[in-house]
Amino acid sequence: MNKIHLQKEAKHGTPQFPFQAFSQHDTCGQYFAPYHWHDEAEFLYVTKGSITLRTETDTKLLSAGQICFINPGTAHALFGNSDVSHHYALVFGLELLSFAQYDVCQNRYLEPLFSGKLLFPSGDSFAPEISARIGELIARAEQLYHSTDPAVPAPLSIKIILLQILEILFSEQSFVPSGDAARWKSSEEYSLRPVFAYIKTHYQERITLEQLSSSLHMNKNYFCRFFKQKVGKTPFSYLNEYRINQAAALLLTTDAPITEIAMDTGFDNMSYFIRQFKHCKGCTPSIYRKMEHPGAVPIV
């Protein structure tokens, strides 16, 4: 068996401003952001409905008004949990917060974050008023990121907002010491990352249960139970959603024929592809392609 090379998601934003913001509106209850991981931090704020956040060690139901912080390097995925939902997501490199002049702020607050000695909290233990304050800041940062007004100093305002969020977290003494590194190493031994990497590399091909289970050196039956326990879906349900997500991205970014897109994303039966697409996106591929502003941009 060929060795699988695990790949992190590409960096967000630009080298000069490593920041990206998303506003994701799901109208069919099938939102899907496949498992991925990156060196940046991610802040989430749910404003409508609910979504499910899964990491390799935890599952959280995030409802309207809740915020969540995802630490750098954490493999995670998001799934729709209500008929309609909306959330904001900010993804940024911690280096964005750094100061050229090494001062007490850098030493006392930022350096422990950069070095991994402090971790962002989960966010589910905040009082409602704290969540609301942070949520408003996250929403404002997303709006600034997409502002086209040349008079608005968006990058400067966004950086100030991120520092304001840190100020709240430090004031609430919310950051978590990283703890014993051996505990994290132990959890990595049972990681599904090789499976996600295999799917990412081979989703255009025919994939068998044997191929997926062998990437973890497990027998098929145990692998199916293990995968569903961690992901909340069967391996092939997740694979279908991943393929549909890739197809949706191609529909929005290319002029390729729908039949070609179906074949290029691992579907050899057109009627099955359309049926699965409608189940995941709430409409047919042709209608989806005509949408001027689909609310939930596919995360690929």
C-alpha positions as CSV (number, residue, x, y, z in Angstrom):
1,M,0.0,0.0,0.0
2,N,1.3,3.4,-0.9
3,K,2.1,5.7,2.0
4,I,-0.5,8.4,2.4
5,H,0.9,11.9,2.8
6,L,-1.3,14.0,5.1
7,Q,-1.9,17.5,3.8
8,K,-3.1,20.5,5.7
9,E,-5.4,23.0,4.2
10,A,-3.7,25.9,2.3
11,K,-3.2,29.1,4.2
12,H,-6.0,31.6,4.2
13,G,-5.7,35.2,3.1
14,T,-2.4,36.6,1.8
15,P,1.1,36.7,3.3
16,Q,0.6,40.4,4.0
17,F,-2.8,39.7,5.7
18,P,-3.4,36.1,6.7
19,F,-7.1,36.4,7.4
20,Q,-10.3,35.1,5.7
21,A,-13.9,35.5,6.7
22,F,-17.0,33.5,5.7
23,S,-20.7,34.0,6.1
24,Q,-22.4,30.6,5.5
25,H,-26.2,30.5,5.1
26,D,-27.7,27.0,4.7
27,T,-31.3,26.7,3.5
28,C,-31.7,23.0,3.2
29,G,-30.3,21.5,6.4
30,Q,-27.4,19.8,4.7
31,Y,-24.5,22.1,5.3
32,F,-21.2,20.3,4.9
33,A,-17.6,21.4,5.5
34,P,-15.4,18.3,5.2
35,Y,-12.8,17.4,7.8
36,H,-9.8,19.6,7.4
37,W,-7.1,21.2,9.5
38,H,-4.8,24.2,9.2
39,D,-2.2,26.1,11.1
40,E,-4.6,29.0,11.7
41,A,-7.0,29.7,14.5
42,E,-10.8,29.7,13.6
43,F,-13.6,31.5,15.3
44,L,-17.2,30.5,14.7
45,Y,-20.4,32.4,15.6
46,V,-23.9,30.9,14.9
47,T,-26.6,33.4,14.3
48,K,-29.5,31.2,13.2
49,G,-30.5,27.5,13.6
50,S,-27.8,25.0,14.6
51,I,-24.7,23.2,13.2
52,T,-22.7,20.3,14.5
53,L,-19.0,20.7,15.0
54,R,-17.0,17.5,15.1
55,T,-13.3,17.2,16.0
56,E,-11.5,13.9,16.4
57,T,-12.2,13.9,20.1
58,D,-15.4,15.8,20.6
59,T,-18.8,16.7,19.1
60,K,-20.6,20.0,19.8
61,L,-24.0,21.2,18.8
62,L,-23.7,24.9,18.2
63,S,-27.0,26.8,18.3
64,A,-27.9,30.4,17.6
65,G,-26.0,32.8,19.8
66,Q,-23.1,30.4,20.5
67,I,-19.5,30.9,19.6
68,C,-16.7,28.4,19.3
69,F,-12.9,28.6,19.0
70,I,-10.9,26.0,17.0
71,N,-7.2,25.8,17.9
72,P,-4.6,25.6,15.1
73,G,-3.9,22.1,13.9
74,T,-7.3,20.7,15.1
75,A,-9.0,18.5,12.5
76,H,-12.6,19.5,12.3
77,A,-15.8,19.3,10.2
78,L,-19.2,21.1,10.2
79,F,-22.5,19.5,9.5
80,G,-26.0,21.1,9.2
81,N,-28.3,20.3,12.1
82,S,-31.4,22.4,11.3
83,D,-33.5,23.2,8.3
84,V,-32.0,26.7,8.1
85,S,-28.8,27.9,9.7
86,H,-26.3,30.7,9.4
87,H,-22.9,31.1,10.9
88,Y,-19.8,33.3,10.6
89,A,-16.3,31.9,10.5
90,L,-13.0,33.8,10.8
91,V,-9.8,32.0,9.9
92,F,-6.4,33.7,10.5
93,G,-2.8,33.1,11.3
94,L,-1.9,34.0,14.8
95,E,1.1,35.9,13.4
96,L,-1.3,38.5,12.3
97,L,-1.6,39.7,15.9
98,S,2.2,40.0,16.4
99,F,3.9,43.4,17.1
100,A,7.1,44.5,15.4
101,Q,8.2,45.9,18.8
102,Y,8.7,43.1,21.3
103,D,6.8,44.4,24.4
104,V,5.0,43.3,27.4
105,C,1.8,42.4,25.4
106,Q,3.9,40.2,23.1
107,N,5.7,38.5,26.0
108,R,2.8,38.1,28.5
109,Y,-0.2,37.4,26.2
110,L,0.7,36.6,22.6
111,E,3.9,34.5,23.0
112,P,2.1,31.8,25.1
113,L,-0.5,31.6,22.3
114,F,2.1,31.4,19.5
115,S,4.1,28.7,21.3
116,G,1.0,26.6,22.1
117,K,1.4,27.0,25.8
118,L,-2.1,28.4,25.9
119,L,-5.1,27.1,23.9
120,F,-8.3,28.9,23.0
121,P,-11.3,27.7,25.1
122,S,-14.2,25.8,23.5
123,G,-16.5,28.7,24.0
124,D,-19.5,26.8,25.4
125,S,-19.1,27.9,29.0
126,F,-19.4,31.6,28.5
127,A,-22.2,33.6,29.9
128,P,-24.7,34.7,27.2
129,E,-23.6,38.4,27.4
130,I,-20.0,37.4,26.8
131,S,-20.9,35.2,23.8
132,A,-23.0,38.1,22.5
133,R,-20.1,40.6,22.7
134,I,-17.7,38.2,21.0
135,G,-20.3,37.2,18.4
136,E,-20.9,40.9,17.5
137,L,-17.1,41.4,17.0
138,I,-16.9,38.3,14.8
139,A,-19.8,39.5,12.7
140,R,-18.3,42.9,12.4
141,A,-14.9,41.4,11.2
142,E,-16.7,39.4,8.5
143,Q,-18.5,42.5,7.3
144,L,-15.3,44.5,7.2
145,Y,-13.5,41.8,5.3
146,H,-16.0,42.0,2.5
147,S,-16.3,45.8,2.5
148,T,-15.5,47.5,-0.8
149,D,-15.4,51.0,0.7
150,P,-11.9,52.4,0.1
151,A,-12.3,54.8,2.9
152,V,-12.7,52.0,5.5
153,P,-9.4,50.8,7.0
154,A,-10.6,47.2,7.0
155,P,-7.3,45.4,7.8
156,L,-6.5,47.7,10.7
157,S,-10.1,47.4,12.0
158,I,-10.1,43.6,11.7
159,K,-6.8,43.4,13.6
160,I,-8.2,45.6,16.4
161,I,-11.3,43.4,16.6
162,L,-9.2,40.2,16.9
163,L,-7.2,41.9,19.7
164,Q,-10.4,42.9,21.4
165,I,-11.6,39.3,21.4
166,L,-8.3,38.3,23.0
167,E,-8.8,41.0,25.6
168,I,-12.2,39.6,26.5
169,L,-10.8,36.0,26.7
170,F,-7.9,37.1,28.9
171,S,-10.2,39.2,31.1
172,E,-12.4,36.2,31.6
173,Q,-9.4,34.0,32.2
174,S,-10.6,31.6,29.5
175,F,-7.5,30.4,27.9
176,V,-6.5,26.8,28.7
177,P,-3.0,25.5,29.5
178,S,-2.0,23.0,26.8
179,G,-1.1,20.3,29.4
180,D,0.8,17.1,28.9
181,A,2.0,16.7,25.3
182,A,1.9,12.9,25.7
183,R,-1.9,13.1,26.0
184,W,-2.2,14.8,22.6
185,K,0.3,12.3,21.1
186,S,-1.9,9.4,22.4
187,S,-5.0,10.8,20.7
188,E,-3.1,11.1,17.4
189,E,-2.6,7.3,17.4
190,Y,-6.3,6.9,16.8
191,S,-6.6,9.7,14.3
192,L,-8.9,9.4,11.2
193,R,-6.6,11.8,9.3
194,P,-5.2,9.1,7.0
195,V,-8.8,8.3,6.0
196,F,-9.6,11.9,5.3
197,A,-6.4,12.3,3.3
198,Y,-7.2,9.2,1.3
199,I,-10.6,10.5,0.4
200,K,-9.2,13.9,-0.5
201,T,-6.7,12.3,-2.9
202,H,-8.9,9.6,-4.4
203,Y,-12.5,10.8,-4.3
204,Q,-12.6,11.0,-8.1
205,E,-11.9,7.3,-8.3
206,R,-13.8,4.2,-7.2
207,I,-13.2,3.8,-3.5
208,T,-13.9,0.5,-1.6
209,L,-14.4,-0.1,2.1
210,E,-11.2,-2.2,2.1
211,Q,-9.2,0.8,0.9
212,L,-10.6,3.1,3.5
213,S,-10.2,0.6,6.4
214,S,-6.7,-0.4,5.3
215,S,-5.5,3.2,5.7
216,L,-6.0,2.6,9.4
217,H,-4.9,-1.0,9.4
218,M,-8.4,-2.1,10.7
219,N,-10.8,-4.8,9.6
220,K,-13.9,-3.5,7.7
221,N,-16.5,-4.1,10.4
222,Y,-14.5,-2.4,13.2
223,F,-13.5,0.5,10.9
224,C,-17.2,1.2,10.1
225,R,-18.1,1.3,13.8
226,F,-15.1,3.4,14.6
227,F,-15.7,5.9,11.8
228,K,-19.4,6.3,12.6
229,Q,-18.6,6.8,16.3
230,K,-16.2,9.6,15.4
231,V,-17.9,11.3,12.5
232,G,-21.5,10.5,13.1
233,K,-22.0,9.1,9.6
234,T,-21.0,6.0,7.7
235,P,-17.9,6.1,5.6
236,F,-19.8,6.2,2.3
237,S,-22.3,8.7,3.5
238,Y,-19.4,11.0,4.3
239,L,-17.7,10.2,1.0
240,N,-20.9,11.1,-0.9
241,E,-21.2,14.4,0.8
242,Y,-17.5,15.1,0.1
243,R,-18.0,14.4,-3.6
244,I,-21.1,16.5,-3.8
245,N,-19.3,19.3,-2.0
246,Q,-16.5,19.2,-4.6
247,A,-19.1,19.1,-7.4
248,A,-20.8,22.2,-6.0
249,A,-17.5,24.1,-6.0
250,L,-16.9,23.1,-9.7
251,L,-20.4,24.2,-10.6
252,L,-19.7,27.7,-9.2
253,T,-16.2,28.1,-10.5
254,T,-16.2,26.4,-14.0
255,D,-18.3,26.1,-17.1
256,A,-17.8,22.4,-17.4
257,P,-20.9,20.3,-18.3
258,I,-22.7,18.8,-15.4
259,T,-22.2,15.3,-16.7
260,E,-18.4,15.9,-16.8
261,I,-18.5,17.3,-13.3
262,A,-20.4,14.2,-12.1
263,M,-17.7,11.9,-13.6
264,D,-14.9,14.1,-12.3
265,T,-16.2,13.8,-8.7
266,G,-16.5,10.0,-8.6
267,F,-20.1,9.5,-9.9
268,D,-20.6,7.2,-12.8
269,N,-24.4,7.3,-12.7
270,M,-26.0,10.6,-13.6
271,S,-29.4,10.1,-12.0
272,Y,-27.8,9.0,-8.8
273,F,-25.6,12.1,-8.9
274,I,-28.6,14.4,-9.3
275,R,-30.5,12.6,-6.5
276,Q,-27.5,12.9,-4.1
277,F,-26.9,16.5,-5.1
278,K,-30.5,17.5,-4.4
279,H,-30.4,15.7,-1.1
280,C,-27.3,17.6,0.0
281,K,-27.9,21.0,-1.5
282,G,-31.7,21.2,-1.7
283,C,-31.9,21.7,-5.5
284,T,-30.6,20.2,-8.7
285,P,-27.1,20.9,-10.0
286,S,-28.4,23.0,-12.8
287,I,-30.5,25.2,-10.5
288,Y,-27.5,25.5,-8.1
289,R,-25.2,26.7,-10.8
290,K,-27.7,29.5,-11.7
291,M,-27.7,30.8,-8.2
292,E,-26.1,34.2,-8.1
293,H,-25.3,34.1,-4.4
294,P,-25.5,30.6,-2.9
295,G,-25.5,31.1,0.8
296,A,-23.1,28.4,1.8
297,V,-19.9,28.6,-0.2
298,P,-18.4,25.0,-0.6
299,I,-15.3,24.5,1.6
300,V,-12.8,22.5,-0.4
